[in-house]
Amino acid sequence: MIRLLINAPTGEQEIIPIDESGAYFDPARVLWDERVDGELPAVTLGKMQRTGNQLVELDDYLPSYISAAKEAKNQELMLAYEAAVTVPITHNSIVWAAGRDDQSLLVSCLVAGSVPPGMYWRDLNKTPHAMTYADLQALAGAMIARGFAADGDLQDKIAEVTAASTVAAVNAIVWGT
């Protein structure tokens, strides 16, 4: 299988396989084509530049590669945030479902301003528990507090990503630390 080293439209460098008759859709993005240039030498993706007939490894990553790494990290952080605010929550020693649908239903109940006698809310295992309006407000408050803390963490992490100047610094940023 023939390999190409390319600068992808996302800004990342990639090694992609093609068959003998294949081609890449944008020849201007091809840095190395094994059919023309010979076997692909060892590369560090994101640091490669073609100079004449040679691939040269730069001291640092290309700006487009750092930008792509930042975008990917921001997406990763957003997914981690969403998981953090929708994972089941323990409140009053009971584990409650807290997915987006659960949160939406809770909001719908609270908008009414009161609940009927005998109101219950089902826990994560679908077991009903008697709940007053104040109980539902407290559960919603716990979800809001958790979401508020997670949002603060997300904003801090995004600021770290924005300030990062290397791919290593971007990759060092992880959710929950």
matplotlib code that plots the C-alpha trace (Angstrom):
import matplotlib.pyplot as plt

x = [0.0, 1.3, 1.4, 1.1, 2.1, -0.4, -1.4, -5.1, -7.7, -8.1, -4.5, -3.2, -0.6, -1.7, -0.2, -2.9, -2.7, -3.8, -3.7, -1.3, -3.6, -5.0, -4.5, -5.2, -8.0, -5.7, -2.2, -1.0, -1.4, 0.8, 4.2, 5.5, 4.2, 6.0, 5.4, 7.4, 9.6, 10.5, 9.8, 8.4, 11.1, 10.4, 8.2, 6.8, 3.3, 2.8, 6.5, 7.3, 8.1, 9.3, 12.5, 13.4, 13.4, 13.7, 11.4, 12.7, 11.6, 11.0, 12.0, 8.4, 4.9, 3.4, 0.9, -1.9, -1.1, -1.3, -4.6, -6.0, -4.8, -6.5, -9.8, -9.7, -8.9, -11.8, -14.2, -12.8, -13.4, -16.9, -17.7, -16.2, -18.3, -21.4, -20.6, -19.9, -23.3, -25.4, -23.9, -26.2, -26.2, -26.4, -28.7, -30.0, -28.3, -30.3, -28.8, -30.9, -30.7, -29.5, -29.4, -30.7, -34.1, -34.3, -33.2, -35.8, -38.6, -37.5, -37.7, -41.1, -42.4, -40.8, -42.3, -45.8, -45.0, -46.3, -46.8, -49.9, -50.2, -48.5, -45.9, -42.9, -39.7, -37.9, -34.3, -31.7, -33.2, -36.7, -37.8, -40.4, -39.6, -42.2, -41.1, -42.5, -42.1, -39.2, -37.6, -37.7, -36.3, -33.4, -32.7, -32.7, -30.4, -27.9, -27.9, -27.5, -24.6, -22.8, -23.3, -22.2, -18.9, -18.4, -19.0, -16.3, -13.9, -14.7, -14.0, -10.7, -9.7, -10.6, -8.6, -5.6, -6.1, -6.2, -3.0, -1.1, 1.6, 2.7, 1.0, 2.5, 1.0, -2.4, -2.2, -1.3, -4.7, -7.2, -10.6, -10.8, -7.3]
y = [0.0, 3.4, 6.1, 9.9, 12.5, 15.3, 18.6, 17.9, 20.7, 20.6, 21.8, 18.4, 16.3, 12.8, 9.7, 8.2, 5.0, 4.8, 2.1, 2.2, 4.2, 6.4, 10.1, 12.7, 15.2, 18.2, 17.6, 20.9, 19.3, 16.3, 16.6, 13.1, 10.6, 7.2, 6.5, 9.6, 10.4, 6.9, 5.3, 7.7, 8.4, 8.6, 11.6, 13.6, 14.5, 18.3, 19.1, 18.1, 20.5, 19.7, 21.4, 20.5, 16.7, 16.2, 16.2, 18.3, 18.1, 21.5, 22.4, 23.1, 22.2, 24.1, 26.8, 25.1, 21.9, 23.7, 25.3, 21.8, 20.4, 23.3, 22.7, 19.0, 19.6, 22.1, 19.5, 16.9, 19.3, 20.0, 16.3, 15.9, 18.8, 17.3, 14.0, 15.7, 17.5, 14.6, 11.7, 10.4, 12.6, 11.6, 13.8, 13.0, 9.6, 8.6, 8.3, 10.2, 10.1, 13.5, 13.2, 16.1, 14.5, 14.1, 17.7, 18.9, 16.9, 18.3, 21.9, 21.2, 20.1, 23.1, 25.6, 24.6, 26.1, 23.2, 19.5, 17.3, 15.4, 12.0, 13.3, 11.1, 11.1, 8.0, 7.3, 5.9, 2.4, 3.7, 3.3, 6.0, 8.3, 10.7, 14.3, 17.6, 20.7, 21.8, 18.3, 18.8, 22.3, 20.9, 18.2, 20.8, 23.0, 20.2, 19.7, 23.4, 23.7, 20.8, 22.3, 25.7, 24.2, 22.2, 25.3, 27.2, 24.3, 24.3, 28.0, 27.6, 24.7, 26.6, 29.6, 27.2, 25.8, 29.3, 30.3, 27.1, 27.7, 24.1, 20.8, 19.3, 22.1, 21.5, 17.8, 18.3, 19.9, 17.3, 17.4, 17.0, 18.3]
z = [0.0, -1.0, 1.7, 1.4, 4.0, 3.7, 5.3, 5.9, 5.6, 9.4, 9.8, 10.9, 9.2, 8.4, 6.7, 4.5, 2.5, -1.1, -3.7, -6.7, -8.9, -6.2, -5.6, -2.9, -3.8, -3.3, -4.7, -3.2, 0.3, -0.4, 1.3, 0.4, -2.1, -1.8, -5.6, -6.5, -3.5, -2.2, 1.1, 3.7, 6.3, 10.0, 10.6, 13.6, 12.5, 12.7, 12.5, 8.9, 6.1, 2.6, 1.5, -2.1, -2.2, 1.5, 4.5, 7.3, 10.9, 12.3, 15.9, 16.8, 15.5, 12.6, 13.7, 11.8, 13.7, 17.0, 16.0, 15.0, 18.3, 20.2, 18.3, 19.1, 22.7, 23.0, 21.6, 24.0, 26.9, 25.8, 25.7, 29.2, 30.5, 29.0, 30.7, 34.0, 34.1, 33.0, 35.0, 37.7, 40.9, 44.5, 46.5, 50.0, 49.8, 46.7, 43.2, 40.6, 36.8, 35.6, 31.8, 29.7, 29.4, 33.2, 33.7, 31.2, 32.9, 36.3, 35.0, 33.6, 37.0, 38.7, 36.3, 37.5, 40.9, 42.9, 42.7, 43.4, 46.7, 46.4, 43.9, 43.4, 41.5, 40.2, 41.2, 38.8, 39.2, 38.5, 42.1, 43.1, 46.0, 47.5, 46.7, 47.6, 45.5, 47.9, 47.5, 43.7, 44.0, 46.1, 43.6, 40.8, 43.0, 43.3, 39.6, 39.0, 41.5, 39.9, 36.4, 37.6, 39.0, 35.8, 33.7, 35.7, 35.2, 31.4, 31.1, 33.0, 30.7, 27.5, 28.7, 29.3, 25.7, 24.3, 26.1, 25.2, 22.6, 21.9, 21.1, 24.3, 26.4, 24.7, 25.2, 28.9, 29.6, 30.8, 32.4, 36.1, 37.0]

ax = plt.figure().add_subplot(projection="3d")
ax.plot(x, y, z, "-o")
ax.set_aspect("equal")
plt.show()
